[in-house]
Amino acid sequence: MKKFLIATGIILILALGINYVLFSTNFFIDLHPKTPVTTSFITDEENIYILKNGQYEKFQIKGVNIRSAIPGKFGTDYAIEYDDYLRWLKQIKEMGANTVRVYQIMNVDFYNALYDFNKDNEDPLYLLHGLTVSDYVQNSHIDAKDEDFYKEIIKQTYILVDIIHGKRQLVLNQQSGYGFYMKDISPWVLGYVLGSNWNSNTIAYTDRLHKVHEGYSGKYMYTTEDATAFESVLAMIGDTIITYESARYKEQRLVSFFNWPSTDPFVYPDYITEFFKKCAEVDVEHIRTTDAFISGHFASYHAYPYYPGYLNYFKNRDFWFKDAEGNVNTYTAYLKMLKLHHSIPIVITEFGVPTSRGMAHEDTNKGYNQGRNTEYEQGQIIVNTYEQIKSADCAGSLVYVWQDDWSLTTWNTQHSVDERRCVYWSDAQSSDQGFGILAFDPGEKKVLCHVDGDLSEWFGIVPVGVNGDMSISMQYDEKFIYYLIYKKDYDRERDILYIPIDITRKSGSNYCKQHDVRFDCYADFLIVLNGINDSRVLVQERYDVLRAMYNQYIAGENPHSRPPHINSPVFNKINLILQLEALEKVNHPGIKAQVYETGILTHGNSNPAHKEYNSLADFHIAGNYIELRIPWNLLNFSDPSNMFIHDDYYEHYGVESIGIDKMYVGVGSAENRGHIIEMFPFSLKGWNKVTYHERLKASYYMIQKMWTDEERTADGE
C-alpha cells in the first residue's frame, strides 16, 4: 500500500509538472521542425488580405474597440461575464462590424464567448489583439532598453500567443485577465497591436541616451540604419512574438505597433513642437521584415479629429488642407500625411467622439469635439470620419469604443472627483466616459427620470419646499440630481425662476449680486431659469473650482494670493478649461487659457423613445412644470456614492473632500425679487451598489446603416 501511494504521488507530481510546463510556461519542444509555417492574413503596400477558399481576398477592417470595465467595477477587475460578451458580440456583428479589438489579455469569458460566437458562424468576427505595458512599468523605467522595461511585455507575448491557441492556464494575473484558456480562437485572430499610449518622455530619453546603438536584426524583423533605440526595442518585441508563434504553433499573423499623434513620425515647426511638448517620434518605416515573415505588418494609429490639432496652427496652409467642399479639414490632411509617409497599410485603430455633457477638446474646423455631442451628432461624426478614413485609402478603422466606461476620468475634470470611487457613479462632465456606442444608464430596467414632461415619474414624490404658487421636488440616481419645479401660470417668455442650492456650510452667500436675489441660507449655487435659451447654473466665486485650480492660466494670478471672501455675493458662470495655453500666447502674452461655459442649460427632451430626443437636454418645460437634471460634478460632488463634496479650496490649497447628509434648496421668481427665498433641507444618502441597464445609442443605428449600405454596394445591390 505504501509503495502504491508513493507511486501514485510520483505520477501525480509528474502529471502536475507536465501540465505546468505545457500550459503555464513558454517551454516547448519542436517535434515538427520541418512543418511549414502558414498564415491566413497577408499585406502588401496598401491593403490587408484574408485567405478564403484557398485564395487571398482584400479585407477592409471595420471594427470597434472593447474595454473591460462595467459600472461598479474597474477594468482591472475583469468583471464582465460570458453572457455579456456573447450578447455584445452579436450586437457588434449586427451593427456591421467584422473586427473587434481588445487592449490587453482579457478574462477567459471573453475568449470563450468569441469562440462560441464564431465556431459555427460563416461570417465570423475577427480579433485584433492588443498588448500593453503597464503604467507602472512604463513610468518607472524611463529607459526602454532597460531589461525591466521590456521583459514584462516579452513575457506577456508568450502568454498571449498561448492563450489564443487555447493552451494557457492563468489562475492569477494582476496585469491581465485570469482563468483557464482552453479555447483555440487563433483562426479568427487577425493580428497584434503591441503597446499603448507610449510615454513620450520615455521614448525621448531612450533615444537620446542611446544615440549610438547597434540596431536590431532578428529572424523576422530588423531595423534600418535610421532606426532609433526605441524603435529597435519595438522590433525586438515584434520579432519575439512572431518567432514564438512560428516555432510553437507554425502560424503567423499580422503585427503592428501602437502609435498616435504625440509620437507620430513627423517633425513639425519648432513653435508647434514647443507648444504641444512633442518630444519624440516613432517611425515604423524603420522596422522592416524578412522573407521569413510571410504574413505582414501595418501601421497603427489612434487618430481623432480634435487632437492634438497640430495642423490647425500651420502658418502656411497648402491646398490639401481643404476638403471637397472647400472647407478647411485638418483631419483629412493628417490622414493624407500618414498615407504619403508609409509604405505599409495604415489602420486607424481608434477614432470617435463622446456624447458626454462635458467637453475636453474643441475641433475648430468641423465641430468634431471631444464632448458635448448628442448621440445623433456622435453617429453623424463617426460616419463622416469613417468616410474620410476610407478616402485616404487606409486599410481599415475601429470605432472607439463599444461601451461607456464609468471608471475613466478626464484631464480637465479629474481634479474634481475621487478616482478611487468613480466606478460607482456616472460623471456626465467627463468626456472620456461617453465614447461608447452602448450606454450604461442608471436604474435596473429604466432611468429614474427623463426630462420629457412625463410627470408620472414624480407620482408619490412629496415636494421638498413650497413658496407661494411655486414648489420644488427632488430625486437622484447614479448620474443626476433631478428637480421638478412648479409655478402657477408659468410663462417661459416672461418668468425668470431662481433655484438656490446650498451644499457646504464652509462658504456661500445669502445674496446674489448679479441678479439681486436673496436667500435665507448661504447658497453655493444658483440655477437661473430664464427661458429655453438663457438658462444656466452659477457658482459662488469662493466655491468656483476652476478659479481655485486654473486661475494662474486664466487670469495670470495665483488663486491663493487673493482668495474670494467666504461670503462673497458674486456668483460666477461655471466654466471648464479646454486648453491651458493658447498657441498665440507665444507672441501675445495677454491671451488667456481657453475655457467654455459648461453651466449653460440646454432645453430639450432626454427620453430616447421620443422623436425629438436630445441626449444633452438638461431641462424640459411642460406647461407649468419644469423638469431639470444636474450632473453631480457640476455641483462639486467629488463622490456622490459617499455624498462627498469639495471642501474649502483655500483652506486646503486644492480639492479635498468632506461628507454631507443633506443639501438645501429653494425656488423663487423675479416677480418677488424683494422677498427672501426660503430654502428647505433635502436628505442625501450614498450607495455602494450601482444599478444600471444597457441601451444602444442612436449612433449605433447610424453606424449600422452606414456599414449595411456599404456592404450592399459592394455586393452590387
Secondary structure, 3 states (H helix, E strand, C coil): CHHHHHHHHHHHHHHHHHHHHHHHCCCCCCCCCCCCCEECEEECCCCEEEEECCEEEECCEEEEECCCCECCECHHHCCCCHHHHHHHHHHHHHHCCCEEEECCCCCHHHHHHHHHHHCCCCCCCEEEEEECCCHHHHHHCCCCCCHHHHHHHHHHHHHHHHHHCCCEEECCCCCCCCEEECCCCHHHEEEEEECCCCCHHHHHHHHHHCCCCCCCECCCEEECCCCCHHHHHHHHHHHHHHHHHHHHHCEECEEEECCCHHHCCCCCCHHHHHHHCCCCCCCHHHEEECCCCCCCEEEEEECECCECCHHHHCCCCCHHHECCCCCECHHHHHHHHHHHHCCCCEEEEEECCCCCCCEEECCCCCCCCEECCCHHHHHHHHHHHHHHHHHCCCCEEEECCCECCCCCCCCCCHHHCCCCCHHHCCCCCCHHHHCCCEEEEECCCCCCCCCCCCHHHHCCCCCCEEECCEEEEEEECCCEEEEEEEECCCCCCCCCEEEEEECCCCCCEEEECCCCEEEEEEECEEEEECCCCCCEEEEEHHHCHHHHHHHHHHCCCCCCCCCCCCCCCCEEECEEEEECCCHHHHCCCCCCCEEEECCECCECECCCCCCCECCCCCEEEECCEEEEEEEHHHHCEEECCCCEEECCHHHHCCCCEEECCEEEEECEEHHHCCCEECEEEEECCCCCCCCEEEEECHHHHHHHHHHHHHHHHHCCC
